[in-house]
Amino acid sequence: MSEEHEADDKDGGPPYAECVLCRKPTEYPKSQKGVTLCPVCEWQEAQRAACSG
């Protein structure tokens, strides 16, 4: 049994773009065009849009 996969999660993958609201890493690469939001801010924005009538 190896625990290497846990270490890969921290520094694996492409460099991620920052969330434009809270500056946390998003699920999008830095090359992503447009506004990038982290999962939490993306969910909050969706809630605001759904409730805005």
C-alpha positions in Angstrom: 0.0 0.0 0.0 1.3 3.4 -1.0 0.4 6.9 0.2 1.9 8.6 -2.8 -1.5 9.5 -4.3 -2.2 11.8 -1.3 1.0 13.8 -2.0 0.2 14.1 -5.7 -3.1 15.9 -4.9 -1.1 18.9 -3.4 1.2 19.6 -6.3 -0.3 17.7 -9.2 -2.2 19.2 -12.1 -1.9 22.5 -13.9 -1.4 25.8 -12.2 -4.9 26.9 -11.2 -6.4 30.3 -11.6 -7.3 32.4 -8.5 -11.0 33.0 -7.6 -11.7 36.7 -8.5 -13.7 37.1 -5.2 -11.7 35.3 -2.5 -8.3 34.5 -4.2 -8.5 30.7 -3.4 -7.5 28.3 -6.2 -10.3 27.4 -8.6 -10.9 24.2 -10.7 -9.8 26.1 -13.8 -6.3 26.4 -15.3 -4.7 29.8 -15.4 -5.2 29.9 -19.1 -9.0 30.0 -18.6 -10.6 33.1 -20.1 -13.1 35.2 -18.3 -14.2 35.3 -14.6 -13.0 32.3 -12.6 -14.6 31.4 -9.3 -13.8 28.8 -6.7 -16.5 26.1 -6.1 -17.8 28.0 -3.0 -18.1 31.4 -4.6 -19.5 29.8 -7.8 -22.3 28.1 -5.7 -23.0 31.4 -3.8 -23.3 33.3 -7.1 -25.7 30.7 -8.4 -27.8 31.0 -5.3 -27.9 34.8 -5.7 -28.9 34.5 -9.4 -31.6 31.9 -8.6 -33.2 34.1 -5.8 -33.0 37.4 -7.6 -36.4 36.9 -9.2 
